[in-house]
Amino acid sequence: MEITCSSCAAKYNVPDEKIPKDKAFRITCPQCKEKITVEPPGQGAAAAASEAPAPATRDLEGLPENGQHQPAAEAPLYDTATSEYFEEGVKTALLCESDEKRADFLTGILKELDYIVTCPSSHEDALLRLKFNKYDLIVVDEEFAGATPGNNAVLSHLQKLPMAARRYIYLVLLGQKLNTSDNMMAFVKSVNMVVNHKDLENFKNILKRNQTEHETFYKVFMDVLRELGKR
């Protein structure tokens, strides 16, 4: 479904599987931050209009999964807070960093590199966002939200992704005992790049260099996937 924000005219393509059936739902426009209310498919045109939150409605995180829907007339609006819709071609990043100073610094760097940055507050928040959204770059601190290097729910989830999904994510792991840009350590951790906290001041250059090497290495493979219509 194509959704148009009536406030800034930005257009977004939303996968049909993420759209609640028989329910109106509400999202936040990533560009102007206005609310967009979308009517359910099959009940007239899929209209999108920016509006302030109505006091008679309530916002729920995520999308319904159990298939149990109230009648349309009684259905509440769903604020898809965990479903982020981005214009085609924009670069997206998920930053899982609990240290406020590091998070602010890294957010600034990623924005300089033209990423739209999302910063989840917990493992549950991050996992829910990963369920509904696709990110080009994911940066995870080993100690995010009280985790330890050996027990990090977000990292574990990403390490177990099927290759068909994992190959499109550039995954960066941050930690106190990691050797920056150590390819063998990155391989063992099932990530694309590792960075020690002490080297974060050079994060921008380290990321750009490693991403360039990664893209060069996989260019032919990705070109073949595009030709086969698999990307």
C-alpha positions as CSV (number, residue, x, y, z in Angstrom):
1,M,0.0,0.0,0.0
2,E,1.2,3.5,-0.8
3,I,0.6,6.1,1.9
4,T,0.9,9.8,1.4
5,C,1.3,12.3,4.2
6,S,-1.1,15.2,3.6
7,S,1.1,17.5,5.7
8,C,4.4,17.2,3.8
9,A,3.3,15.1,0.7
10,A,6.0,12.4,1.5
11,K,5.1,9.0,0.1
12,Y,5.8,5.7,1.7
13,N,5.3,2.1,0.5
14,V,4.1,-0.1,3.4
15,P,4.2,-3.9,3.0
16,D,0.7,-5.3,2.9
17,E,1.6,-7.9,5.6
18,K,2.2,-5.0,8.1
19,I,-1.2,-3.5,7.6
20,P,-3.9,-4.5,10.1
21,K,-7.0,-6.0,8.5
22,D,-10.3,-4.3,9.0
23,K,-8.8,-1.6,11.3
24,A,-7.8,2.0,10.8
25,F,-4.2,2.6,12.0
26,R,-2.0,5.5,12.7
27,I,1.7,6.0,12.0
28,T,4.1,8.9,12.5
29,C,5.5,10.5,9.3
30,P,9.4,10.2,9.6
31,Q,9.8,13.4,7.7
32,C,7.5,15.9,9.3
33,K,6.6,13.9,12.5
34,E,2.8,14.5,11.9
35,K,0.4,11.6,12.5
36,I,-1.0,9.9,9.5
37,T,-4.3,8.0,9.8
38,V,-4.8,5.2,7.3
39,E,-8.1,3.6,6.6
40,P,-8.2,-0.2,6.2
41,P,-8.1,-1.7,2.7
42,G,-11.5,-2.6,1.4
43,Q,-13.3,0.2,3.2
44,G,-13.0,2.9,0.5
45,A,-9.8,4.4,-0.7
46,A,-6.8,4.0,1.4
47,A,-6.7,7.6,2.6
48,A,-4.0,9.1,4.6
49,A,-4.4,12.3,6.5
50,S,-2.2,14.1,9.0
51,E,-3.9,14.9,12.3
52,A,-3.3,15.4,16.0
53,P,-4.0,12.4,18.2
54,A,-7.7,12.2,18.9
55,P,-8.6,11.9,22.6
56,A,-11.3,9.3,21.8
57,T,-8.6,6.9,20.4
58,R,-5.8,5.0,22.1
59,D,-2.4,4.1,20.7
60,L,-1.0,0.6,20.9
61,E,2.5,-0.5,20.2
62,G,3.0,-2.9,17.3
63,L,0.5,-4.6,15.1
64,P,-2.1,-7.2,16.0
65,E,-0.9,-10.7,15.4
66,N,-3.6,-13.0,16.7
67,G,-6.0,-12.3,13.9
68,Q,-8.8,-11.4,16.4
69,H,-10.3,-8.1,15.3
70,Q,-13.1,-6.1,16.7
71,P,-15.8,-4.9,14.3
72,A,-14.6,-2.0,12.2
73,A,-16.9,0.5,13.9
74,E,-15.5,-0.4,17.3
75,A,-11.9,-0.8,16.4
76,P,-9.3,1.5,18.0
77,L,-6.6,3.2,16.0
78,Y,-3.3,1.4,16.1
79,D,-0.3,3.7,16.5
80,T,2.4,1.6,14.9
81,A,5.1,3.1,17.1
82,T,7.4,0.1,16.4
83,S,6.7,0.1,12.6
84,E,8.8,2.8,11.0
85,Y,8.1,3.7,7.4
86,F,10.9,5.3,5.4
87,E,11.0,6.8,1.9
88,E,12.6,4.5,-0.7
89,G,16.3,4.9,-0.9
90,V,17.0,6.3,2.6
91,K,19.6,4.7,4.8
92,T,18.4,3.4,8.1
93,A,20.3,2.5,11.3
94,L,19.3,0.9,14.6
95,L,21.6,2.0,17.5
96,C,21.5,-0.2,20.6
97,E,23.7,1.8,23.0
98,S,22.7,2.5,26.6
99,D,25.6,4.8,27.5
100,E,24.1,8.3,26.9
101,K,27.4,9.9,26.0
102,R,28.3,7.2,23.5
103,A,24.8,7.1,22.1
104,D,24.7,10.9,21.5
105,F,28.1,10.8,19.8
106,L,27.3,7.8,17.6
107,T,23.9,9.2,16.7
108,G,25.6,12.4,15.5
109,I,28.1,10.4,13.4
110,L,25.4,8.3,11.8
111,K,23.3,11.3,10.9
112,E,26.4,12.9,9.3
113,L,26.6,9.8,7.2
114,D,22.9,10.4,6.2
115,Y,21.4,7.6,8.2
116,I,17.9,7.9,9.9
117,V,18.7,6.7,13.4
118,T,16.5,4.7,15.7
119,C,17.6,4.2,19.3
120,P,15.6,1.5,21.2
121,S,15.4,1.8,25.0
122,S,15.5,-1.9,25.8
123,H,16.1,-5.4,24.3
124,E,12.3,-5.9,24.0
125,D,12.0,-2.6,22.2
126,A,14.8,-3.4,19.8
127,L,13.5,-6.9,19.1
128,L,10.0,-5.6,18.4
129,R,11.4,-3.0,16.0
130,L,13.5,-5.7,14.2
131,K,10.3,-7.7,13.8
132,F,8.5,-5.0,11.9
133,N,11.3,-3.0,10.2
134,K,14.4,-3.4,8.1
135,Y,17.7,-1.6,8.9
136,D,20.7,-1.2,6.6
137,L,23.0,-0.7,9.6
138,I,22.7,-2.0,13.1
139,V,25.1,-1.0,15.9
140,V,24.9,-3.1,19.1
141,D,26.9,-2.6,22.3
142,E,27.8,-5.9,24.0
143,E,26.5,-4.3,27.3
144,F,23.4,-2.7,25.8
145,A,20.5,-2.4,28.4
146,G,22.4,-4.4,31.1
147,A,23.5,-7.3,28.8
148,T,26.8,-9.0,29.0
149,P,29.1,-10.1,26.1
150,G,27.8,-13.6,26.4
151,N,24.2,-12.9,27.0
152,N,22.9,-10.2,24.7
153,A,19.3,-10.9,23.4
154,V,19.6,-8.4,20.4
155,L,22.9,-9.8,19.3
156,S,21.8,-13.4,19.7
157,H,18.7,-12.7,17.6
158,L,20.7,-11.1,14.8
159,Q,23.3,-13.9,14.8
160,K,20.5,-16.4,14.2
161,L,18.8,-14.6,11.3
162,P,18.6,-16.6,8.0
163,M,21.2,-15.6,5.5
164,A,18.6,-14.3,3.1
165,A,17.8,-11.6,5.6
166,R,21.2,-11.2,7.3
167,R,23.2,-10.4,4.2
168,Y,21.4,-7.0,3.8
169,I,22.4,-5.8,7.3
170,Y,25.7,-4.4,8.2
171,L,26.2,-5.4,11.8
172,V,28.6,-3.6,14.1
173,L,29.5,-4.8,17.6
174,L,30.9,-2.4,20.2
175,G,32.7,-3.6,23.4
176,Q,35.4,-3.0,25.9
177,K,37.5,-6.0,25.0
178,L,37.1,-6.1,21.3
179,N,40.0,-5.6,18.8
180,T,38.8,-2.9,16.4
181,S,38.5,-4.1,12.8
182,D,39.7,-7.6,13.7
183,N,38.1,-9.7,10.9
184,M,38.6,-13.0,12.7
185,M,36.9,-11.7,15.9
186,A,34.1,-10.3,13.8
187,F,33.7,-13.7,12.1
188,V,33.6,-15.5,15.5
189,K,30.9,-13.0,16.7
190,S,29.0,-13.3,13.4
191,V,29.1,-9.6,12.8
192,N,30.6,-7.4,10.0
193,M,32.8,-5.2,12.2
194,V,33.9,-4.9,15.8
195,V,35.0,-1.7,17.5
196,N,36.5,-1.1,20.9
197,H,35.0,1.7,23.0
198,K,38.4,3.4,23.1
199,D,38.4,3.8,19.3
200,L,34.9,5.3,19.0
201,E,36.3,8.8,18.4
202,N,37.4,7.4,15.0
203,F,34.2,5.5,14.4
204,K,33.2,7.5,11.3
205,N,36.4,6.7,9.4
206,I,36.5,3.1,10.6
207,L,32.9,2.5,9.5
208,K,33.4,4.1,6.1
209,R,36.5,2.1,5.4
210,N,35.1,-1.2,6.4
211,Q,31.8,-0.7,4.6
212,T,33.6,0.2,1.4
213,E,35.7,-3.0,1.7
214,H,32.5,-5.0,2.4
215,E,30.6,-3.5,-0.6
216,T,33.6,-4.1,-2.9
217,F,33.9,-7.7,-1.8
218,Y,30.1,-8.5,-2.2
219,K,29.5,-6.3,-5.3
220,V,29.4,-9.0,-7.9
221,F,27.2,-11.3,-5.6
222,M,24.7,-8.5,-5.0
223,D,24.6,-7.5,-8.7
224,V,23.7,-11.1,-9.5
225,L,20.9,-11.1,-6.9
226,R,19.5,-7.9,-8.4
227,E,19.5,-9.5,-11.9
228,L,17.6,-12.5,-10.5
229,G,15.1,-10.2,-8.8
230,K,16.0,-11.4,-5.4
231,R,16.9,-8.0,-4.0
